Amino acid sequence: MEISIIALPLIASIISGCFGKLIGDRSSEIVTSLLVTIAAILSAFVLYEVIFNDYQDNIVIATWINSGTLDVNWSMKIDSLSAIMLVVVTSVSSLVHIYSIGYMSHDPHKPRFMAYLSLFTFAMLMLVTSDNFIQLFFGWEGVGLCSYFLIGFWFKKETANAAAIKAFVVNRVGDFGFALGIFLIFYLFGTVNYSEVFELIPTVVDKNIVFLGIEVNAVDLICLLLFVGAMGKSAQILLHTWLPDAMEGPTPVSALIHAATMVTAGVFLVVRCSPIYEYSELALNIITIVGMSTAFFAATVALVQTDIKKIIAYSTCSQLGYMFFATGVGAYNVAMFHLFTHAFFKALLFLGSGSVIHAFKDEQNINNMGGVWKKLPYTYSLMIIGTLALTGFPFLSGFYSKDAIIEFAYLRGNTTGYYAAGIGIITAFLTSIYSWRLIFKTFHGEYNNKDIKIEETHESPLVMLIPLVLLSIGAIFAGYIFKELFVGYGGVNNFWKDSIFFLKPLSTEHPPIWFLVLTPILVILSIPIAYYLFVKNKNLPHQIANVNKPLYNFLLNKWYFDELYDLLIVNPSKKFGLFLWKFFDVKLIDGFGPDGISTLIKKFSLKANKFQSGYIYQYAFVMLIGFSALLTFLMIK
């Protein structure tokens, strides 16, 4: 059964990708959706067994690498952590597959698209079920490759191609650090299997090694190198620039990448490696700082964006920051809790935005929408649920998981934890403002689209709405149902078992009442504030932007990260590349190589051609000279 979970998406991908033209578009959609849905049902059964029957296993599928001390298998590690990820990945993926049947109905390449979705799912499942770092890296690179395929799916659009390349290249930066971390692990321990590495970590806690001429602690270096990989995959600040551009792909791709699969891989990596990170206070503090910085940065940028998908993309970036600073303060289980709930409401918001885009005939600018809440009642209601869950409105899923992160950051008791808690509260308020800005400007106020009449907008078909309804159930109830399992102290002891390692037990204290109610109060107050700003007094945001023009442009241009990278990295690299090409390649290598030799031969040929005069006495003279030279040579010899 367990092997079927990873095999079914791979089979679906092969059938749709290789035989899509033979079986037709509809059959490709049905086969891929059906097989991934079966995988989701089997994953739910595995989670049930893990929760209620303490099921754990390590299923070896095949021997992969056996060379010296390197012994790597293809295997499935089933424990609490992988079981949760199996349910998250397959459930969201199955709903995205079904949703795509309606959303991509007019696309001429449906079998290829469905094949990519299924292959993406397979790669992520290989990542989360690995029992060693090599198989993890295989799945890691697999989702990176599939993201390139999916982001650039509409390859005739230059912007889509550029976004796909950008995502691939930025992730290679992170993956380079990740690969170095794996090399270092094998260098120190002679193995890459989780169980063996985690068992040996305490033996190198005090070991120092020289890296780039600097003596550093071995465990600190391993953690930081692995985290560089996590930063790239999960779009943390400095390596985040690919994430908003990835919106060039079809909307189902955005939901799959940003809700349950690729971007959560970095969080999963840190949680899986908790037996390593618990021995590195330096790495945990850096993760906390990077996470809270990303959360705040992305929230500020989302305040002024106008593309409906990019607003939600920056929201994803911000929520991932929450997850990371939860791991940084040692609350790995809380990070997984937020990852779990976030998958439902973020997929709901992305697919809901796709429904809006579908109604507006591919329009994505929220300034060109408005006044359609009566025309799109189901999409509107479902996106309201997703927004309430995202903002942490009391008693919805985001309320339980996000507030738990802020509380545990506060309970950490150190300076970094207090800063993280404060930034988390401010970010929660900003999240609520930009989320309701999206809702109000999209569905309320005046209808602002000049190209499409309001009568032409229409609700999405059932095949697109049913996945939204199912996701909304998760967005409402997942937090309440699973809080005790993920976060409750009995849940930590009984559910997570050895899948998460706590060197220091989490605090069992409760923050003061004022701290507990602060975030919900700010979240509730943000709704009338956003309504006033974006519906009642729509000129006020423009006036604020005009008064604070430099700040507005700073946020609109995403803190100028892209421009900074162009200035410091991209343009100098291009100039250096042109110099190498024109000087070394063209002038030196080609000049003294093939081009130089051919030029020399050509010149000799032109000179020799002058001897072809047509006069016999000249030919005789040349023959005589040649004969004389030959005789001289023979006599000397």
C-alpha positions, 0 to 999 in steps of 0.5 A: 500500500505504501509503495502504491502512494508514490508509484501511482503519481509516477504511473499517472505521469507516464501514461499522460505524458507518453500516451496522452495523444493516444488516449485523448485529453479527457482520458489523461485528465481522468487517469491522472486525477483518479490515480493521485486521488487514490494515493491521497486516500491511501495516505489518509489511511497511513496517517490513521494507522500512525495516529491510532496504531503507532505504525512506523516502518522503513520499507526498502524498495531497492538497493541504489548505491553501495560503494565503500561506506556509502550505502544508500537505498530507495526506501520509504520511511513512514513515521509521523512526520512523513505521514503528515506530509503524505496527506498534505501533498497528495490531498492538495495535489489531487484537488489541484488535478481535479480543478485543472480539468476545468481551469485548463479546459481551453488549453491545447496541451492538457495531457502534458500539463497533467503529466507535469503535475503528477510528476511533480507530486511523485518527486515531492513524495520521494522527498518526504519519504526518504530515509537518507540525504541522497534520496532527499536530494533526488526528490529535491532536484525533482521538484525543482525540475518540475517547477521549471516545466510548470512555471514555463508551461506556456513557453511561448510567453517570454515572461514565462520562460524568464520566470522558469529560468529565474526559479531554476537558477535561484534554486541552484544557488541554494542547492549548491549549499545543500549539496555541500552540507550533504558532502560534509555529512558524508565526510564526517560520518561516512554515511548519509542515512538519517538514523546513523547521522542523527545518532553520531551528531553528539560525537562531533558537537565540539569538533571544529573544521576549517571552511574557506580558511575559517575555523568553524564548528562542524555542527554549525556548518552542517546546519547553515549549509543545509539551511541555505538549501532550505532558503532557496527552496522555501523562498526566504529573504535573499533567495526569495526573488523567484517566488513572485515571478513563478506566478507566470505559470497557470494558477493550478501550478501556483496552488501546488507549488506554493501551498503543499509541495515545493516551498514547504520542502525547506521547512520539512528539511529543517524539521527532519534534521531537528536532531542536528539543529538542536545542537546548534544554537547559532543556526537556530538563531539565524533561522529565527532572524531570517524567518521573521525578516522574511515574514515582515518583508513579504507582508510589507511588499504585499500591501501595494501589489496589484496582481492578485496572484502575486499578493497571495505569493508574497503571503506564502513567502510571509507564512513560510517565514512564520514556519521558519522562525517557529523552527528557530525557536525550537517549536518544530511541531508548531511549524509543522502544524502551520504547514499543515493548516496553511496548505488548505487555506493557501490552496483555497486562496490560490484556486479561488483567485484562479476562479476570479481570473477565469471569470475576468478572462485572464485579468489579474490586476485587482484594480480592474475588478470590483463589484462582482461579489453578487456575480461570483457568490460561491467564489466570494464566500470561499475566498472569504473563508480562506482569508479569515483562515489566513489572517488568523481570525478566531477559531479558524485553522490559521488562528490556532497555528499562527498564534501558537507560533507567536506564543512559543516564540514569546515563551522561548524567553531570549532576545531573539524569541521576543523579537520574533514574537513582536515581528510576528504580531506586526506581520499578522496585522499587515497580513490582515490588511493586505488580505482584506485589501485583496477581497475588497478591491476584487469583489466590492466597490465599483466595477472597474474593468473597461474591457469586459462587461460585468454581465460577461463575468460568470461563476466557475463550473462545478469541477472548479468549485468542488475542490474549493469547497473541500479545501474550505472545510480544511481551512475551517476545521483543520486547526481545531481538530489537529491542534492537540495532536500537533501541539498538545503536550500529549500530542508531542509525546505520543504522536511525533515520537522520534520523528522530531527531536527536542533537546530541550522540552518546550515550555509548558507555561502560558503567556500573559492574557494580554499577549494572547488576545493582542493578535486576535484583536488586531486581526479583527480591527483590521477588517473595518480599517481595510474596509474604510481604506479600500471601499469607503475612502478609496482616495486615502491610500493614494494620498498616503502613497503620494505623501510617502512616495519614496516608501511606496516606491520602495515597497512597490519595487519589492525593496529593490532586491531585483535591481540590487542583484542586477547591479551587483551580480547579473550585469557584472556577470554579463560584462565579465562573460562578454569580456571572456567571450570576445577576448579569450574565446574570439581573439585568443582561442579562436584567433590562434586556434581554428580561425588563425590556422584557417586564415594562415592556410588561406593566405598561403593558398592565395600566395601559391595561387600566383604560381598558377600563371599558365607559362610552361617555362615558369612551371619548369623553373619551379620543378627545377628548383624543387628537384635541386632542393630534393637532391641537396636534401638527399646528399646532406642526409 
